[in-house]
């Protein structure tokens, strides 16, 4: 399988460097306030995020998978050719330095 990285940064998967393709898949998001909660006298707004239209996503093609963000993958639940980084590896400062696996839509 060939993987095309549609994120804006290089993905390191099990030590394999997959460069950003230069094309980015994105999803529109809308936030709606659903509630407020009180924490020690401070009112904190509570929102839900609604996923909208995905842009920059090529049509499915035999033998090709696309690395996208988890949000983009979630917004396109029928696409089994979409993968997002999982089992993230972090350095001593907590910065992501790679991943050990990929998530896929069910």
N, CA, C and O atoms as a DFTB+ gen file, in Angstrom:
424 C
 N C O
     1  1       0.839      -1.185       0.000
     2  2       0.000       0.000       0.000
     3  2       0.877       1.239       0.000
     4  3       1.936       1.268       0.627
     5  1       0.429       2.248      -0.702
     6  2       1.095       3.543      -0.701
     7  2       0.303       4.465       0.221
     8  3      -0.920       4.554       0.111
     9  1       1.002       5.156       1.136
    10  2       0.366       6.121       2.031
    11  2       0.734       7.536       1.599
    12  3       1.905       7.849       1.384
    13  1      -0.276       8.378       1.476
    14  2      -0.071       9.789       1.150
    15  2      -0.455      10.598       2.379
    16  3      -1.558      10.468       2.910
    17  1       0.470      11.429       2.817
    18  2       0.293      12.216       4.031
    19  2      -0.395      13.537       3.694
    20  3       0.199      14.409       3.059
    21  1      -1.643      13.680       4.120
    22  2      -2.416      14.899       3.881
    23  2      -2.453      15.809       5.110
    24  3      -3.349      16.643       5.243
    25  1      -1.472      15.644       6.012
    26  2      -1.334      16.551       7.153
    27  2      -0.257      17.579       6.804
    28  3       0.479      17.386       5.836
    29  1      -0.150      18.662       7.568
    30  2       0.846      19.683       7.230
    31  2       2.268      19.378       7.711
    32  3       3.165      20.202       7.535
    33  1       2.484      18.204       8.316
    34  2       3.807      17.898       8.857
    35  2       4.188      16.446       8.566
    36  3       3.331      15.603       8.300
    37  1       5.470      16.179       8.621
    38  2       5.971      14.820       8.440
    39  2       5.390      13.908       9.520
    40  3       5.243      14.313      10.673
    41  1       5.063      12.684       9.138
    42  2       4.614      11.669      10.091
    43  2       5.686      10.596      10.148
    44  3       6.129      10.098       9.114
    45  1       6.101      10.240      11.354
    46  2       7.071       9.151      11.526
    47  2       6.309       7.971      12.103
    48  3       5.894       7.991      13.262
    49  1       6.131       6.953      11.292
    50  2       5.348       5.762      11.623
    51  2       6.285       4.571      11.736
    52  3       6.852       4.122      10.740
    53  1       6.447       4.063      12.946
    54  2       7.342       2.914      13.190
    55  2       8.724       3.166      12.587
    56  3       9.342       2.257      12.033
    57  1       9.203       4.403      12.699
    58  2      10.514       4.768      12.185
    59  2      10.540       5.145      10.715
    60  3      11.567       5.611      10.222
    61  1       9.442       4.956      10.003
    62  2       9.362       5.310       8.581
    63  2       8.913       6.760       8.470
    64  3       7.867       7.125       9.006
    65  1       9.684       7.585       7.786
    66  2       9.324       8.991       7.610
    67  2       8.426       9.136       6.390
    68  3       8.794       8.770       5.274
    69  1       7.233       9.682       6.635
    70  2       6.272       9.917       5.555
    71  2       6.101      11.433       5.444
    72  3       5.430      12.045       6.275
    73  1       6.709      12.038       4.418
    74  2       6.674      13.496       4.320
    75  2       5.279      14.022       4.009
    76  3       4.449      13.329       3.420
    77  1       5.043      15.267       4.422
    78  2       3.800      15.942       4.047
    79  2       3.777      16.047       2.525
    80  3       4.795      16.357       1.906
    81  1       2.617      15.789       1.923
    82  2       2.507      15.790       0.464
    83  2       2.385      17.190      -0.119
    84  3       2.554      17.384      -1.323
    85  1       2.093      18.163       0.735
    86  2       1.854      19.509       0.243
    87  2       0.368      19.791       0.061
    88  3      -0.041      20.946      -0.065
    89  1      -0.422      18.750       0.049
    90  2      -1.878      18.874      -0.001
    91  2      -2.404      18.561       1.395
    92  3      -1.931      17.627       2.042
    93  1      -3.379      19.339       1.861
    94  2      -3.904      19.128       3.205
    95  2      -5.401      18.864       3.176
    96  3      -6.161      19.576       2.519
    97  1      -5.811      17.830       3.899
    98  2      -7.236      17.566       4.106
    99  2      -7.637      18.286       5.383
   100  3      -6.956      18.188       6.404
   101  1      -8.742      19.008       5.317
   102  2      -9.217      19.764       6.474
   103  2     -10.710      19.545       6.640
   104  3     -11.399      19.158       5.696
   105  1     -11.206      19.796       7.844
   106  2     -12.632      19.693       8.115
   107  2     -13.088      20.998       8.764
   108  3     -12.433      21.534       9.658
   109  1     -14.230      21.491       8.287
   110  2     -14.821      22.684       8.896
   111  2     -15.427      22.283      10.234
   112  3     -15.990      21.197      10.369
   113  1     -15.308      23.155      11.209
   114  2     -15.866      22.874      12.530
   115  2     -16.669      24.068      13.012
   116  3     -16.322      25.222      12.758
   117  1     -17.736      23.766      13.704
   118  2     -18.573      24.779      14.324
   119  2     -18.695      24.436      15.795
   120  3     -18.905      23.278      16.154
   121  1     -18.564      25.434      16.641
   122  2     -18.715      25.213      18.079
   123  2     -20.014      25.843      18.531
   124  3     -20.322      26.980      18.175
   125  1     -20.769      25.102      19.315
   126  2     -22.024      25.598      19.868
   127  2     -21.977      25.492      21.385
   128  3     -21.661      24.441      21.943
   129  1     -22.299      26.609      22.041
   130  2     -22.335      26.563      23.497
   131  2     -23.562      25.774      23.933
   132  3     -24.676      26.033      23.478
   133  1     -23.344      24.805      24.823
   134  2     -24.427      23.940      25.285
   135  2     -24.789      24.158      26.745
   136  3     -25.868      23.770      27.192
   137  1     -23.882      24.779      27.481
   138  2     -24.113      24.891      28.918
   139  2     -23.068      25.818      29.511
   140  3     -22.180      26.307      28.814
   141  1     -23.189      26.048      30.795
   142  2     -22.133      26.655      31.599
   143  2     -22.049      25.857      32.887
   144  3     -23.039      25.283      33.342
   145  1     -20.878      25.828      33.459
   146  2     -20.711      25.183      34.758
   147  2     -20.026      26.176      35.687
   148  3     -19.285      27.051      35.239
   149  1     -20.277      26.034      36.963
   150  2     -19.682      26.900      37.962
   151  2     -18.572      26.134      38.667
   152  3     -18.795      25.052      39.210
   153  1     -17.379      26.706      38.653
   154  2     -16.247      26.100      39.351
   155  2     -15.711      27.131      40.332
   156  3     -15.069      28.105      39.941
   157  1     -15.982      26.906      41.595
   158  2     -15.516      27.798      42.666
   159  2     -15.851      29.258      42.392
   160  3     -15.019      30.141      42.600
   161  1     -17.083      29.511      41.920
   162  2     -17.527      30.877      41.675
   163  2     -17.203      31.430      40.305
   164  3     -17.579      32.559      39.992
   165  1     -16.511      30.656      39.480
   166  2     -16.191      31.092      38.123
   167  2     -17.091      30.352      37.149
   168  3     -17.169      29.123      37.182
   169  1     -17.773      31.092      36.283
   170  2     -18.638      30.487      35.276
   171  2     -17.794      30.108      34.061
   172  3     -17.111      30.948      33.475
   173  1     -17.853      28.842      33.701
   174  2     -17.077      28.314      32.581
   175  2     -18.045      27.845      31.497
   176  3     -18.908      27.008      31.760
   177  1     -17.908      28.380      30.271
   178  2     -18.787      27.922      29.197
   179  2     -18.416      26.512      28.747
   180  3     -17.246      26.128      28.767
   181  1     -19.431      25.745      28.339
   182  2     -19.242      24.383      27.832
   183  2     -19.756      24.360      26.388
   184  3     -20.859      24.830      26.109
   185  1     -18.960      23.817      25.487
   186  2     -19.299      23.782      24.066
   187  2     -19.303      22.352      23.546
   188  3     -18.770      21.444      24.184
   189  1     -19.906      22.165      22.390
   190  2     -19.738      20.937      21.625
   191  2     -19.243      21.357      20.249
   192  3     -19.596      22.425      19.747
   193  1     -18.435      20.517      19.655
   194  2     -17.885      20.799      18.337
   195  2     -18.597      19.928      17.321
   196  3     -18.688      18.710      17.479
   197  1     -19.098      20.562      16.283
   198  2     -19.771      19.853      15.195
   199  2     -18.857      19.834      13.984
   200  3     -18.346      20.873      13.565
   201  1     -18.651      18.647      13.423
   202  2     -17.797      18.520      12.246
   203  2     -18.607      18.786      10.990
   204  3     -19.745      18.332      10.868
   205  1     -18.018      19.523      10.058
   206  2     -18.705      19.882       8.826
   207  2     -18.070      19.242       7.608
   208  3     -17.703      18.067       7.626
   209  1     -17.947      20.019       6.563
   210  2     -17.455      19.557       5.264
   211  2     -15.946      19.325       5.293
   212  3     -15.189      20.119       5.851
   213  1     -15.532      18.224       4.680
   214  2     -14.110      17.921       4.519
   215  2     -13.662      18.466       3.164
   216  3     -14.338      18.270       2.155
   217  1     -12.526      19.145       3.149
   218  2     -11.944      19.635       1.902
   219  2     -10.534      19.088       1.739
   220  3      -9.891      18.719       2.722
   221  1     -10.054      19.035       0.505
   222  2      -8.692      18.604       0.229
   223  2      -8.488      17.106       0.272
   224  3      -7.351      16.637       0.332
   225  1      -9.572      16.346       0.243
   226  2      -9.482      14.889       0.325
   227  2      -9.704      14.290      -1.066
   228  3     -10.790      14.422      -1.630
   229  1      -8.684      13.636      -1.622
   230  2      -8.852      13.019      -2.942
   231  2      -9.874      11.880      -2.900
   232  3     -10.199      11.360      -1.832
   233  1     -10.366      11.508      -4.060
   234  2     -11.255      10.347      -4.168
   235  2     -10.481       9.095      -3.778
   236  3      -9.261       9.041      -3.929
   237  1     -11.184       8.100      -3.281
   238  2     -10.551       6.823      -2.938
   239  2      -9.944       6.203      -4.197
   240  3     -10.510       6.300      -5.286
   241  1      -8.785       5.566      -4.031
   242  2      -8.106       4.912      -5.149
   243  2      -7.516       3.597      -4.662
   244  3      -6.987       3.522      -3.553
   245  1      -7.605       2.581      -5.472
   246  2      -7.103       1.240      -5.128
   247  2      -5.628       1.295      -4.742
   248  3      -4.806       1.838      -5.480
   249  1      -5.298       0.727      -3.575
   250  2      -3.912       0.607      -3.134
   251  2      -3.326       1.859      -2.508
   252  3      -2.136       1.900      -2.198
   253  1      -4.163       2.895      -2.318
   254  2      -3.678       4.140      -1.728
   255  2      -4.446       4.433      -0.445
   256  3      -5.674       4.358      -0.408
   257  1      -3.702       4.768       0.601
   258  2      -4.294       5.206       1.852
   259  2      -3.848       6.627       2.128
   260  3      -2.788       7.051       1.668
   261  1      -4.644       7.354       2.868
   262  2      -4.351       8.749       3.167
   263  2      -4.209       8.939       4.669
   264  3      -5.080       8.533       5.439
   265  1      -3.108       9.558       5.084
   266  2      -2.920       9.915       6.485
   267  2      -3.535      11.292       6.686
   268  3      -3.163      12.261       6.025
   269  1      -4.481      11.356       7.610
   270  2      -5.196      12.593       7.914
   271  2      -5.304      12.732       9.430
   272  3      -4.964      11.809      10.170
   273  1      -5.770      13.870       9.879
   274  2      -5.993      14.038      11.313
   275  2      -7.173      13.176      11.754
   276  3      -8.000      12.778      10.933
   277  1      -7.246      12.894      13.033
   278  2      -8.367      12.116      13.573
   279  2      -9.689      12.834      13.338
   280  3     -10.712      12.181      13.132
   281  1      -9.688      14.165      13.365
   282  2     -10.917      14.930      13.126
   283  2     -11.395      14.747      11.691
   284  3     -12.586      14.542      11.459
   285  1     -10.484      14.819      10.729
   286  2     -10.860      14.622       9.325
   287  2     -11.397      13.206       9.141
   288  3     -12.424      13.011       8.491
   289  1     -10.713      12.227       9.705
   290  2     -11.151      10.827       9.579
   291  2     -12.543      10.652      10.174
   292  3     -13.385       9.972       9.587
   293  1     -12.793      11.252      11.323
   294  2     -14.102      11.143      11.973
   295  2     -15.213      11.794      11.154
   296  3     -16.364      11.359      11.200
   297  1     -14.863      12.833      10.408
   298  2     -15.858      13.546       9.603
   299  2     -16.193      12.818       8.305
   300  3     -17.127      13.200       7.599
   301  1     -15.437      11.777       7.992
   302  2     -15.678      10.986       6.775
   303  2     -15.768       9.508       7.152
   304  3     -14.914       8.719       6.747
   305  1     -16.802       9.114       7.933
   306  2     -16.869       7.766       8.501
   307  2     -16.985       6.640       7.474
   308  3     -16.684       5.492       7.803
   309  1     -17.403       6.924       6.260
   310  2     -17.547       5.876       5.243
   311  2     -16.225       5.564       4.536
   312  3     -16.134       4.580       3.801
   313  1     -15.211       6.390       4.752
   314  2     -13.931       6.211       4.060
   315  2     -13.020       5.281       4.848
   316  3     -12.533       5.645       5.918
   317  1     -12.789       4.084       4.323
   318  2     -11.909       3.106       4.978
   319  2     -10.456       3.277       4.545
   320  3      -9.576       2.561       5.024
   321  1     -10.202       4.221       3.644
   322  2      -8.841       4.474       3.175
   323  2      -8.163       5.608       3.936
   324  3      -7.079       6.054       3.560
   325  1      -8.802       6.067       4.999
   326  2      -8.238       7.149       5.805
   327  2      -7.627       6.587       7.084
   328  3      -8.212       5.725       7.738
   329  1      -6.466       7.077       7.423
   330  2      -5.739       6.634       8.603
   331  2      -5.257       7.853       9.378
   332  3      -4.899       8.870       8.783
   333  1      -5.248       7.753      10.689
   334  2      -4.686       8.821      11.514
   335  2      -3.691       8.222      12.497
   336  3      -3.864       7.089      12.948
   337  1      -2.640       8.985      12.832
   338  2      -1.618       8.478      13.744
   339  2      -2.210       8.072      15.096
   340  3      -3.099       8.738      15.626
   341  1      -1.695       6.964      15.641
   342  2      -2.142       6.448      16.946
   343  2      -0.928       5.932      17.717
   344  3       0.163       5.796      17.163
   345  1      -1.132       5.652      18.982
   346  2      -0.032       5.210      19.853
   347  2       1.156       6.154      19.696
   348  3       2.260       5.746      19.333
   349  1       0.893       7.430      19.982
   350  2       1.905       8.466      19.791
   351  2       3.106       8.250      20.695
   352  3       2.971       7.849      21.851
   353  1       4.278       8.522      20.151
   354  2       5.529       8.477      20.900
   355  2       5.935       9.913      21.193
   356  3       5.846      10.776      20.320
   357  1       6.380      10.173      22.422
   358  2       6.749      11.530      22.834
   359  2       8.176      11.555      23.373
   360  3       8.685      10.563      23.894
   361  1       8.799      12.715      23.231
   362  2      10.134      12.880      23.808
   363  2      10.005      13.302      25.274
   364  3       8.898      13.351      25.811
   365  1      11.117      13.602      25.912
   366  2      11.131      13.937      27.339
   367  2      10.334      15.199      27.661
   368  3       9.893      15.378      28.796
   369  1      10.145      16.075      26.676
   370  2       9.383      17.311      26.908
   371  2       7.893      17.144      26.601
   372  3       7.104      18.062      26.824
   373  1       7.515      15.975      26.091
   374  2       6.121      15.724      25.757
   375  2       5.772      15.976      24.298
   376  3       4.632      15.753      23.889
   377  1       6.731      16.435      23.512
   378  2       6.486      16.687      22.086
   379  2       6.352      15.357      21.345
   380  3       7.094      14.412      21.614
   381  1       5.413      15.289      20.423
   382  2       5.224      14.073      19.624
   383  2       6.396      13.920      18.666
   384  3       6.751      14.850      17.942
   385  1       6.997      12.720      18.674
   386  2       8.136      12.449      17.791
   387  2       7.850      11.309      16.819
   388  3       8.684      10.993      15.971
   389  1       6.687      10.698      16.937
   390  2       6.330       9.613      16.027
   391  2       5.108       8.875      16.532
   392  3       4.512       9.248      17.542
   393  1       4.743       7.822      15.816
   394  2       3.620       6.991      16.241
   395  2       3.943       5.529      15.947
   396  3       4.772       5.217      15.091
   397  1       3.267       4.637      16.679
   398  2       3.515       3.209      16.557
   399  2       2.454       2.485      15.737
   400  3       2.639       1.326      15.368
   401  1       1.324       3.175      15.445
   402  2       0.256       2.526      14.697
   403  2      -0.640       3.581      14.057
   404  3      -0.432       4.783      14.218
   405  1      -1.637       3.097      13.332
   406  2      -2.618       3.977      12.695
   407  2      -4.021       3.571      13.114
   408  3      -4.294       2.389      13.321
   409  1      -4.913       4.551      13.240
   410  2      -6.329       4.274      13.458
   411  2      -7.046       4.366      12.117
   412  3      -6.632       5.103      11.223
   413  1      -8.140       3.597      11.993
   414  2      -8.940       3.547      10.765
   415  2     -10.415       3.571      11.144
   416  3     -10.785       3.143      12.237
   417  1     -11.250       4.067      10.251
   418  2     -12.693       4.043      10.503
   419  2     -13.196       2.604      10.514
   420  3     -12.684       1.758       9.781
   421  1     -14.209       2.323      11.355
   422  2     -14.762       0.959      11.407
   423  2     -15.536       0.610      10.139
   424  3     -16.062      -0.496      10.023
